[in-house]
Amino acid sequence: MTKLNRVLVVAATSVLCATSVMAGGLTLKSNNSQSIIVKVEDLHPFTHFANIPDDADLSSIKLAGVKRVKVATQRKSTTDAGYCEDQQFRDPGGSMYCPYTQLESPSAAYQVTYSYRGQPLASDEYGNTYFTFSVYFRPDELSPAVRETLAKHRISKADAAEYFSLSTYRAPVRQVAIDEAASTFCDGNFVDGSWTQTDSKCEDKVTYKTITAPSEYITVRVDPALSQQEQAASGSPTMSSMAGSRH
């Protein structure tokens, strides 16, 4: 075997070793004492929830479209400890490959997208007020009749909206806030735009407390709804008659 062939064999063996790393955070030690760590996390795309800003116009929420897609159900992160350690010295800002992340295990899903109007983002120089959000359903979460209709017929957005039920709410969240009653603050004044204490030896004593306050976001929940034909067969009220109570 020539020297070149021996080098190729060693390189191929190293690749095979690297690709044999299993999921779950297993560490593989290579000949040069560097390590490759692979971590696999489960994603949960089928929650049927979305968060939108609390200043959004809820009356403007409308179905924008429904389509069959593939969504990732796992995220794999691969970290080459040696490369990332060297990258800290070459690039102070880090590297997009530390770790390298990729989405895996695609699963069939229905993507249901809604649009709404809201306040423009401070960073948006064009002042856009149109936004969208999407939720995902497993195929078996929709009835066979709904799946067949979505697959074989062109229906309007208004008709497609009848297949889904929309509700919104603001969930309370726990936050840490300053307890003003139990805190003391030093006197002072703003001088040339900077806060200057009257007594330089004074020290603020700040006490914190946990409070429950409304979330800064509105949670939107989307659920499957019976089609008009299914509702008629079961004697349930139609979605049109329930539209006024959705929000």
C-alpha positions as a printed Julia matrix, in Angstrom:
247×3 Matrix{Float64}:
   0.0    0.0    0.0
   1.42   3.4   -0.99
   1.74   6.29   1.41
  -1.09   8.13  -0.34
  -3.4    5.11  -0.07
  -2.64   4.79   3.65
  -3.57   8.46   4.14
  -6.88   7.93   2.31
  -7.71   4.87   4.41
  -7.02   6.77   7.65
  -9.19   9.68   6.48
 -12.05   7.36   5.53
 -11.83   5.62   8.91
 -12.02   8.97  10.71
 -15.17   9.88   8.78
 -16.81   6.58   9.66
 -15.99   7.11  13.35
 -17.45  10.62  13.29
 -20.69   9.48  11.66
 -21.16   6.73  14.25
 -21.95   9.23  17.0
 -25.39   8.45  18.45
 -28.07  10.91  19.58
 -28.57  11.89  23.21
 -25.41  13.83  23.98
 -22.93  10.98  23.46
 -19.31  12.16  23.23
 -16.91  10.55  20.75
 -13.16  10.85  21.35
 -11.06  10.84  18.19
  -7.33  10.1   17.77
  -6.41  13.76  18.16
  -8.24  13.94  21.55
 -10.91  16.27  20.14
 -14.57  15.5   20.81
 -17.76  15.66  18.79
 -20.99  15.97  20.77
 -24.35  15.31  19.15
 -27.55  16.3   20.93
 -31.06  15.59  19.65
 -34.06  17.53  20.96
 -37.71  16.78  20.32
 -39.73  19.63  18.84
 -43.44  20.07  19.39
 -44.93  21.71  16.29
 -48.48  20.4   16.86
 -49.41  22.56  19.86
 -52.09  24.59  17.96
 -51.04  27.73  19.85
 -49.51  31.01  18.68
 -48.62  34.22  20.52
 -49.3   37.64  19.03
 -48.71  41.13  20.53
 -51.35  42.4   22.95
 -51.95  45.46  20.74
 -53.04  43.31  17.78
 -56.49  43.93  16.32
 -58.28  40.68  17.16
 -61.2   41.51  14.88
 -58.81  41.51  11.92
 -57.72  37.86  12.34
 -58.61  35.98   9.15
 -57.66  32.67   7.61
 -54.92  33.22   5.02
 -54.52  29.65   3.77
 -54.29  25.92   4.45
 -51.73  23.65   2.81
 -50.1   20.23   3.23
 -46.47  20.51   4.36
 -43.66  18.66   6.13
 -42.56  19.89   9.56
 -39.49  18.9   11.54
 -40.09  17.05  14.79
 -36.46  16.95  15.97
 -33.49  19.32  16.11
 -29.95  17.93  16.04
 -27.03  19.99  17.32
 -23.49  18.85  16.51
 -20.6   20.44  18.37
 -16.98  19.89  17.37
 -15.26  20.97  20.58
 -11.87  21.42  18.92
 -13.19  23.55  16.06
 -15.33  25.7   18.37
 -12.42  26.25  20.78
 -10.16  27.4   17.95
 -12.94  29.55  16.51
 -13.06  31.63  19.69
  -9.59  32.94  18.89
 -10.15  33.36  15.14
 -13.6   34.96  15.37
 -14.44  36.83  18.63
 -18.09  36.89  17.55
 -18.25  33.09  17.42
 -19.37  30.92  14.54
 -22.68  29.75  13.13
 -21.26  26.22  13.22
 -20.76  26.18  17.01
 -22.83  24.16  17.32
 -24.06  23.22  13.86
 -27.86  22.8   14.01
 -30.16  21.03  11.58
 -33.85  20.09  11.59
 -34.72  16.41  11.17
 -37.49  13.77  11.21
 -40.01  15.56   8.98
 -43.65  14.65   9.55
 -46.7   15.27   7.35
 -48.84  18.15   8.57
 -51.44  20.71   7.6
 -50.21  24.28   7.97
 -53.03  26.68   8.86
 -52.01  30.33   8.46
 -53.88  33.37   9.75
 -53.28  37.06   9.09
 -53.96  40.01  11.38
 -53.34  43.73  11.74
 -51.14  45.21  14.44
 -48.83  48.05  15.32
 -45.69  48.3   13.15
 -42.4   47.18  14.63
 -40.06  49.93  15.77
 -37.35  48.45  13.55
 -39.57  48.42  10.44
 -38.82  51.51   8.38
 -41.8   50.77   6.1
 -44.34  50.69   8.94
 -45.86  47.35   7.97
 -49.05  46.55   9.91
 -49.81  43.17   8.28
 -48.65  40.04  10.1
 -49.23  36.28   9.98
 -48.93  33.26  12.26
 -49.25  29.54  11.59
 -50.27  26.44  13.53
 -49.86  22.81  12.47
 -52.17  19.8   12.57
 -51.38  16.13  12.16
 -53.41  14.65   9.29
 -55.34  12.39  11.69
 -56.45  15.45  13.68
 -58.68  16.47  10.78
 -61.64  14.35   9.76
 -61.42  12.28   6.54
 -64.1   14.51   4.98
 -62.09  17.65   5.68
 -58.86  16.12   4.36
 -60.62  14.97   1.2
 -62.14  18.4    0.62
 -58.83  20.18   1.14
 -57.05  17.76  -1.2
 -59.54  17.52  -4.07
 -61.48  20.78  -4.16
 -60.63  24.44  -4.49
 -62.55  26.19  -1.73
 -62.63  29.79  -0.6
 -60.82  30.98   2.5
 -64.17  31.67   4.14
 -65.27  28.06   3.57
 -61.92  26.68   4.75
 -62.2   28.8    7.92
 -65.32  26.82   8.84
 -63.11  23.79   9.48
 -61.29  25.51  12.37
 -62.33  27.11  15.64
 -60.39  30.12  16.89
 -60.17  31.41  20.47
 -57.95  34.0   22.18
 -56.95  34.74  25.76
 -54.25  36.47  27.8
 -52.63  34.12  30.27
 -51.34  35.54  33.58
 -47.58  35.26  34.04
 -45.36  35.52  37.1
 -42.88  38.39  37.02
 -40.22  39.81  39.3
 -40.77  43.49  40.15
 -39.28  46.06  42.52
 -41.05  46.22  45.87
 -41.19  50.0   46.21
 -42.68  49.84  49.71
 -39.73  47.82  51.01
 -37.03  49.59  48.98
 -35.16  52.84  49.68
 -33.58  55.08  47.05
 -30.97  57.8   47.44
 -31.85  61.39  46.61
 -30.17  63.07  43.68
 -30.56  65.08  40.51
 -29.82  64.81  36.82
 -26.75  66.85  35.95
 -25.85  67.09  32.26
 -27.98  64.04  31.57
 -26.38  61.9   34.3
 -27.88  60.96  37.67
 -25.84  62.4   40.54
 -26.59  61.45  44.14
 -26.9   64.2   46.72
 -25.01  62.07  49.24
 -22.19  60.18  47.53
 -22.05  57.69  50.43
 -25.72  56.75  50.14
 -26.53  53.31  48.73
 -29.83  52.23  47.21
 -31.49  49.27  48.91
 -33.68  47.48  46.39
 -36.05  44.68  47.34
 -37.83  42.53  44.76
 -41.13  40.66  44.86
 -42.93  38.2   42.59
 -46.21  39.38  41.1
 -48.78  37.98  38.7
 -49.59  40.2   35.73
 -51.27  39.82  32.33
 -48.93  38.57  29.61
 -47.62  41.01  27.03
 -48.85  38.59  24.38
 -52.25  37.25  23.41
 -52.43  33.5   23.01
 -54.38  32.29  19.99
 -55.65  28.71  20.0
 -56.85  26.96  16.85
 -58.81  23.71  17.06
 -60.38  21.48  14.42
 -64.08  22.13  13.94
 -66.78  20.02  12.36
 -67.69  20.89   8.79
 -71.17  22.22   8.15
 -72.2   18.83   6.77
 -70.88  17.06   9.87
 -72.52  19.63  12.15
 -75.83  19.22  10.37
 -75.6   15.45  10.75
 -74.8   15.72  14.46
 -77.27  18.54  15.18
 -74.5   20.9   16.33
 -74.67  24.67  15.64
 -72.72  25.83  12.58
 -69.53  27.83  12.86
 -71.23  30.81  11.23
 -73.68  31.03  14.13
 -70.75  30.79  16.57
 -68.52  33.38  14.84
 -69.54  36.13  17.22
 -68.24  34.21  20.21
 -64.82  33.29  18.82
 -62.89  36.2   20.27
